């Protein structure tokens, strides 16, 4: 079982620092955000992917393109973000209900068991009046996709996995000296410097 608090010795060990960094990267998407529920800002605090009302506009824009059900809307937003972000059903479905209550969308029958949500004329007018806000919200998703594409390259993930294993093998051995820890830190610092100069 993993303990929430590390000892002072662990915090000074390069392996534990690297392990924590890898843990953070696995659980955060581009911009430091998780795959679901919104990104995190500085200090790890949760912040929303969309500002107030923007998710409503994004959903409305997507059903203007074609009628969709909730799961399809979630997957389409995930696709627009390059897989870096997917809103939770607990956010999407209440927003869909709100669109129906506002008269901006309506349910239509489909060939499957689930009804689809389609935009109304009032919804089209609502989008037209807020075209700039829609463009900003959609642009945020596409920008996220571009960042995700640049930072999620398979060769980099492979190299990071190899580095993690090498650090574990080296620093978890019995009798690891302080000199070894410092040498590992020096190598990592040197690698960081080379990457920053690219």
Residue pairs with C-beta under 8 A, 6 or more apart in sequence:
6 16
10 16
11 17
12 181
13 171
13 181
14 167
14 171
14 181
14 184
14 185
14 188
15 167
15 168
15 170
15 171
15 172
15 184
18 163
18 164
18 167
18 188
19 164
22 160
22 164
27 34
28 34
28 39
28 40
29 35
29 39
29 84
29 85
29 144
29 148
30 84
30 144
30 147
30 148
30 151
30 152
31 39
31 84
31 144
31 147
32 39
32 40
32 41
33 39
33 40
33 49
33 84
33 85
34 40
35 84
35 85
35 86
36 85
36 86
36 87
36 88
37 46
37 87
37 88
38 46
38 47
38 48
38 49
38 85
39 46
39 47
39 49
39 85
40 46
40 47
41 47
49 55
49 85
49 87
49 140
50 58
50 137
50 140
53 133
54 133
54 136
54 137
55 87
55 91
55 92
55 95
55 137
56 95
56 98
56 99
57 127
57 130
57 133
57 134
57 137
58 77
58 134
58 137
58 138
58 141
59 73
59 92
59 95
59 96
59 99
60 99
60 104
60 105
60 119
60 123
60 126
60 127
60 134
61 127
61 134
61 138
62 68
62 73
62 76
62 77
63 73
63 105
63 117
63 118
63 119
63 123
64 119
64 123
64 124
64 127
67 108
67 110
67 116
67 117
67 118
68 76
68 116
68 117
69 110
69 114
69 115
69 116
69 117
70 89
70 92
70 93
70 96
70 117
71 89
73 92
73 96
74 86
74 87
74 89
74 92
75 86
77 85
77 86
77 87
77 141
78 85
78 86
80 138
80 141
80 142
80 145
81 141
81 142
81 144
81 145
81 148
82 144
82 145
82 146
82 148
82 149
83 145
83 148
84 144
84 145
84 147
84 148
84 152
85 141
85 144
96 105
96 117
99 105
99 117
99 123
100 106
100 107
100 117
102 122
103 120
103 122
103 123
104 119
104 120
104 122
104 123
104 126
105 117
105 118
105 119
105 120
105 123
106 117
106 118
106 120
107 115
107 116
107 117
107 118
108 115
108 116
108 117
108 118
109 115
109 116
110 116
119 127
127 134
167 184
170 176
170 180
170 184
171 180
171 181
171 184
